[in-house]
Amino acid sequence: MIYRSKAPLRIGLAGGGTDVSPYSDQFGGAILNATLSLHAHATIESTNDGRITLRSIDQKKEQVFDWDKELPVNGELDLLKGVYNRIQKDHPFTMKGMKLSTFVDAPAGSGLGTSSTLVVAIIGAFVEMLKLPLGDYDIAHYAYEIERNDLKLAGGRQDQYAATFGGFNFMEFYANDKVIVNPLRIRQDYLNELENNLVLYFTSTTRESATIITEQQRNVKENNVKSIDAMHQLKEQAKMMKEALLVGKLDKIGEILDYGFSQKKNMAANISNSNIEEIYKAAVNAGATGGKISGAGGGGFMIFYCPGNSRYQVIETLNNFGGRINPYQFTQHGLTSWTIQS
């Protein structure tokens, strides 16, 4: 038997960083994000070789182990191992052998939530295979626990919930791991216009988000007023973005993105850099009314809001910086899994 799953990557439109503890525990966080037609994929195949084969197709990595209940977490394919180990701990199972293969449609460290989305997709494949009684909130929280508690990876909470639920969501984050996902019912013509006007640009650089996030966490613990106030403003930005999308104030979106970009840079060092600033300035000069860095910052993907027909001039300008425009569509579906006969 073959068990497959896929989960969508996301762009954060507003509120980024307020889902990270301890800020969300102390003050409550709010984020507005949307999922894209880019996915993390996972496949589990049953075998008869008495082994566990782990394979990351996009990263061209593979490891093979004799069947065991726990695999060594040592820096190689740890996301795959982390999910396997946790599933074995909570829902023990045996097989004659298995192969777990993954593929992600965007590079790791690109700011679209690739790591967390991959964890969700892998969990989805195991849920499909073992018929585990887990709902959307259960799977998202499970993914969060595996990354943050089991693997000790720094990060927030939005990515796991975006990947599991899919669509446009206004998310609230509180202490004690409380998360509320509010799906937004946005008119289709508003979505069509947003999709037309929002340009997704890959800077062709990736970054280690954990370093930036760790500094952000330290700033909250040390009561860095500038950093905390920036997070307060980003939480308000998420509410502004929600209103703009729901009532169709699309001409305000670029302005709201620009406001968030200026605030986010106050959260931690290295969120922006000279290359990002140069790209941002050039896009605005070409007609964009605002934009942002996707994810923790430092590199990866950027988005720009380009009203009217300015997207074409903005794209032409961005092509001069050595990155690439990434086509996409918004998606309404989250984690999906299925079984096929081998």
N, C-alpha and C positions, 0 to 999 in steps of 0.2 A: 504493500500500500504506500501511497505517497500523500503527504499532508502538506498543504501549502497555505501561506498567509501573506498578506501585504498590508502595510499601514502607511498613510500619507505623511509626507513631510509638511512643515508649516512655515508661514511667515508670521512674525509678530508685528502687529500694526501699531500697538500702543501699550504702554505700561511695562515694557520689558525690564526685568530685573526685580520687580516688586514681588515676584513669586519665590524669591530666594530667602531662606531662613538666615539670620534671625529677623530680618525686616518683616516678613510676612507674619511671623509669630507675634511680634510686638505691636505692629501697626495695622496689619491686614493688607494684602496685596490685591491688585486688580490688573488683568491683562486682557487685551482683545487680540485674537489671532485667527488665522484662516488657513485651511489646509489646501495643498496644491496637488496637481497631477504628476507629482514626483513621489516615489514610494521607496520604502525599505521592504525587501522580500525575504521570506524564509521558507525553506523546504526541508521536511524530514522524510527520509526514505528508509524503510526497513531493509536490513541486509541479513546475511547468514554467516558473516565472517567473525562473529564474536568481538567486534571492535566498534569503537566510536570514532567516526571520522568527522572532523570539523573543517569546514571550508568557507573562506571568504572569497567569493569569486572576484569582486571588484578590487580587493586589495591583494589578490593573487597569493593568498596564504592558506596553508593546509596543515593540520596536525592530526595524527592518528594515535589512538590509545586502546589498550586492551579494555574490555568492558569493566567499568568501575562505577561506584555510586557517587564518587567525587573526583573532579578533574582539577589539576593544579592551576591555580590562578597566578600567573607569572609574567604578565605583560603581553602575552601573545593570545589573540582571540579571546580576551577575557570576558567580553560581553556575552559571547556564546557560552563560555564555560559557566559564567555567573548564573545565567538562566537555567542551564542544565542542572547545576548543583542545587539551586533553590527548589526546582521542581522535584528533584530526587529526594530532597529533605522533607518537603511537605506532602508530596504525592508519589511515593516510591513506585517504580515500575521496572520491569525487566524485559529485555528483548534479545533476540539472537544476534543483534547487531543493528547499528543505525548510522546514517549519514545526515548531518545537519549542514545545509548550505545556505549562504546568505548573499544578498546583493543589494546595494543601495544606489539610487539614481543620482546622488550628489556626493561630492567628496566629504570625508570626515573633516570636522573642523570648519565647515563652510557656513555655519550659522543658521541652518534650517532644521536643527533638532535631530540630526542624523543618528547620533548614538542612542538617544532615548527612543526614537521611532524604531530603530532596529531591535531594541530590547522588547518593545511592544509586539513587533512582528514575530519574533522568536517565541514569545509567550503564546501568541495566537496559534502558532503551529502546534505547540504542545497541548494547548487547550483543545484544539481540534482532534488531535490524536488520542488523548486520554479522556476526552469528553468531560472536562472539568466544569463544574457548575459555577463559573465566574462571570459576573456581569461587567459592564463597562467600567464602573468605578473601581471594582475589584481588580481588574486587569491593570488599569492605570496606576493604582496605588501599589500593586505588586511590582510593576516595573520601577517605580520610584524607590521602593525598598531595596530592590536588587542593586540598583545603581548607587544609591546614597549610603545604604547601611552595609550591604554585603561586600560591594566592591570599593566602597569609600571614595567614590568619585564626586567631586564638588559640582553643584549645579542647582537649578531650580526645579519647579514642578509642572510648568505649563506644557512641556513637550510631550510627556507621557499621556496627558489628558487630551491634548489636541490630536495625537496619533490614534488614540482609541475612539474618540467621539467623532472626529471629522467635522467639516463645515466651518461656519463662522461662529465663534463662541466668545462670550464675555465671561471670564473666569474670575472667581474670587478665592483668595487663599488666606487661611487663618491658622491659628495655633492648633496644636494637637492633630496635625495632618488633615485638617478639615478643608475640603475643596468643594466649591459649588460651580458647576458648569451650566451656564445659561445660553442655550442655543438662540441665535438671533434670526428672526424672520425678516430678511431683507428683500425688498422688491427685486425681481429679476432684472428689470432695466437698470436699476442702480448697480447691481452686480456686473452686468454687461459693461457699463461705463467704467466702473472701477477696474475691471480686467483689461479694458482697452487702454486706460490711462496709466496703469501702474506697470512700470518697467522693472524687470528683475535682471540685475546685472551681477555677474560673478567676477570678482576682482582678480581671479586666478591666484589668490593667496589664501592659505588656510592659517588657523591659529589654534593655540591651546586655550580653550575657554576657561579651564579650571583656574589658571593663574589670575585672570581678571576677576572671576567670581570670588575667589578666595580673598582678594583685596577688598572687594565690595562687602563681603561678610565681615571682614576685620574693621572696616570703616563704621559699620553699624555697632559692632561690639564696643568700639572705642568712642562712640558717640560723636563721630565726625559730622558736625552740623551741616556743612556744605553738601556732603554726600547724602545724608538722610533727607534733607530738604529737596534734593533733586529727585529722590525716590517718591516723596510725597507728590511732587509736581507730575511725575510720570503716572502715578495712580490716577490723578485728575485727568491726565491726557487720555487714559483709557475710557473714561466716562465721556469725554468730549468726542472721541472717535465713535463710540457707540451711538451717540445722538446723531452725529453727522451721517452715519450709514443708515440708520433707521428712518430718518426723516428726509433723506436725500440731499443734504447740504454737501454735495460732492466737491463744490468749489472750495470748501474749507479744509479738505483732507490734506492737501499739500502743506498748508499753514500749520495744521496740527502735527504733521510729521516733522516739520522743521522745528517746531517748539520742542518736541520730544528729543530730537537730535542734539539740540543745544543743552538740554537738561541732562541727558544720558552721559555726556562727557564729564559731568561733575561727579559721577558716581565712583569712578575709579580711574587710575592712570591707564594708558595704553588702549582705552576703548576706541580712540581715534588716533590717527597719525598723519604725517604730512601727505602721504599718498592718498589716503581717504579724503582728507580735506581738499586736495587738489581736484580729485574726481568729483566731489560734491559741488564745489564751486563751479566747475565747468558745466555740470548738468544743469545747475540753476541758471547760469548765463545762457544756456541753450534753450531754456523755456520751462524747466521743471520748477514747481512751486515749493517743493520740499522733498525730503527723503530720509532715509535712516540706514544704519548698519543692521543687518539681521543677526539676531543672537547676541552673544555677550559683547561682540565688537572685536576690533583689532584686525579684521580682514574678512574673508569669505564673501557672502552675498550682500548686496545693497539693493534697496528699492527706491524708486523715484516716482513721484506723482507728476504726470505730464498732461495738463488739461488741453482741450482743443485738439489740434493735430501736432502739438509740440513733441510728441513721442518720437517722431521720425528724425527731427533735428537732434534731440537728446541722444537717440541711439547712434546717430552718425558721430556725434561728439564722443560718446563713451567708447566707441570702437577705436579711438586713438590711444587708449590707455592700456592696451594689451590684454584686456579681459574679454568677456563674451556676454552677449545678451542671451538669457535663458528663456525660451518659450515655455509657457505654462497655461493651465486653466485652473480655476478654483474648483474644488471638489466638495461634495456634500457627504460623502461616505467616509467613515473611519475604518478601523481594523476590520478586515474581511478574511475569512479562512474557508477552506474547502478540502475535500478528500477526493482522490482519483485512484482508480485501480491501476496497479503497475503491471 
